[in-house]
């Protein structure tokens, strides 16, 4: 059998595969979501405490906050894109815009001067807190994001601000 015929048959079979996923979730934050969500914010707290309480050099510490924050925003953009694949009817324009904006913000944080980068990071955290509460009610993100994100991102904003203030 020719390779093109095999590929055509494989593609036709893949078009026929369908899956129905039904899930039940609560607004309660699962333990793994709680631990991983707050572990992501821990470096900001350690850096801010190091600067303000233990005399850590503010410039390199804030630069580490910049690097970590940019990486987090890039990660969050991937999470948003991945979740959009599970949306009934396919990704929405709002999901794609959230993904793109988080990705661009992450890149900007990584390439911008320190003071500007930390401001972008804090702004992106604020936007993410607001958007994820809204997205949870539209079933675009897990329902528990409605409870996790506001406090998680507020903590991130405060600790990033403390790093920025010292630098």
C-alpha positions in Angstrom: 0.0 0.0 0.0 1.3 3.4 -0.9 2.3 5.9 1.8 -0.2 8.5 0.7 -3.1 6.0 0.9 -2.1 5.0 4.4 -2.0 8.6 5.4 -5.4 9.2 3.9 -6.9 6.3 5.8 -5.3 7.3 9.0 -6.6 10.9 8.7 -10.1 9.6 8.0 -10.0 7.3 11.0 -8.8 10.3 13.2 -11.7 12.4 12.0 -14.1 9.7 13.2 -12.7 9.6 16.7 -14.8 11.6 19.2 -14.6 11.9 22.9 -17.1 13.3 25.4 -15.6 14.5 28.6 -17.8 15.3 31.6 -16.3 16.6 34.8 -17.6 17.8 38.1 -15.6 20.4 40.0 -16.0 22.5 43.0 -14.8 26.0 43.9 -12.6 24.4 46.7 -8.9 24.7 45.9 -7.4 21.2 45.6 -4.3 20.6 47.7 -2.0 20.3 44.7 -3.4 23.5 43.2 -2.9 25.2 46.5 0.7 24.0 47.0 1.8 24.6 43.4 0.0 27.9 43.2 1.6 29.3 46.3 5.0 27.7 45.6 5.1 29.9 42.4 4.8 33.0 44.6 7.4 31.9 47.1 10.5 33.2 45.3 9.1 36.8 45.3 8.5 36.6 49.1 12.0 35.2 49.7 13.6 37.9 47.5 11.5 40.7 49.2 12.3 39.4 52.7 16.0 39.0 51.7 16.1 42.6 50.6 14.2 44.2 53.4 15.0 42.0 56.4 18.4 40.5 55.7 20.2 43.2 53.6 20.3 41.3 50.3 21.6 43.5 47.5 18.4 44.9 46.0 19.5 45.2 42.3 20.3 41.5 41.7 17.5 40.4 43.9 15.0 42.5 41.9 16.6 41.2 38.7 15.8 37.6 39.9 12.2 38.6 40.6 12.1 40.0 37.0 13.4 36.7 35.6 11.1 34.5 37.7 8.1 36.7 36.9 8.7 36.7 33.2 9.0 32.9 33.3 5.8 32.6 35.3 3.9 34.8 32.8 5.1 32.6 30.0 4.0 29.5 31.9 0.6 31.0 32.7 0.2 31.8 29.0 0.8 28.2 28.2 -1.7 27.1 30.9 -4.3 29.4 29.3 -3.6 28.1 25.8 -3.8 24.5 27.0 -7.1 25.0 28.8 -8.5 26.6 25.7 -8.2 23.2 23.9 -10.8 21.8 26.3 -13.4 24.5 25.7 -16.6 23.2 24.2 -16.8 24.5 20.6 -13.1 25.4 20.5 -11.0 28.2 21.9 -12.8 31.6 22.2 -11.3 34.9 21.0 -11.0 36.0 24.7 -9.0 32.8 25.6 -6.7 33.4 22.6 -6.3 37.1 23.5 -5.5 36.1 27.2 -2.9 33.7 26.0 -1.3 36.2 23.6 -1.3 39.0 26.1 0.2 36.9 28.9 2.9 35.6 26.5 3.7 39.2 25.3 3.8 40.5 28.8 6.1 37.7 29.8 8.5 38.5 27.0 8.3 42.2 27.8 9.2 41.5 31.4 12.2 39.6 30.3 13.6 42.2 27.9 12.6 45.5 29.6 14.7 47.5 32.0 14.2 46.4 35.6 11.9 49.1 36.9 9.6 48.9 33.8 9.7 45.1 33.9 8.5 44.9 37.5 5.7 47.4 36.8 4.6 45.3 33.8 4.7 42.2 36.0 2.6 43.7 38.7 0.1 44.9 36.1 0.0 41.5 34.5 -0.6 39.8 37.9 -3.5 42.3 38.5 -5.0 41.5 35.1 -4.7 37.8 35.6 -6.4 38.0 39.0 -9.3 39.8 37.4 -9.5 37.7 34.3 -9.3 34.3 36.0 -12.2 35.1 38.3 -14.2 36.0 35.2 -12.9 33.1 33.2 -13.9 30.6 36.0 -17.5 31.7 35.7 -17.4 31.1 31.9 -15.9 27.6 32.5 -12.6 28.6 30.7 -10.4 27.8 33.7 -11.0 25.5 36.7 -13.6 26.8 39.1 -11.1 27.0 41.9 -9.2 29.7 40.1 -11.9 32.1 41.3 -10.8 31.5 44.9 -7.0 31.0 44.3 -6.1 33.8 41.9 -7.1 37.0 43.6 -5.1 36.3 46.8 -2.3 34.6 45.0 -1.9 37.5 42.6 -2.3 40.1 45.2 0.5 38.5 47.2 2.6 38.5 44.0 1.9 42.2 43.4 2.8 43.2 46.9 6.1 41.2 47.0 7.1 42.4 43.5 6.3 46.0 44.5 8.6 45.5 47.6 11.4 44.3 45.3 10.8 47.2 42.9 10.7 49.7 45.7 14.1 48.6 47.0 15.8 48.5 43.6 
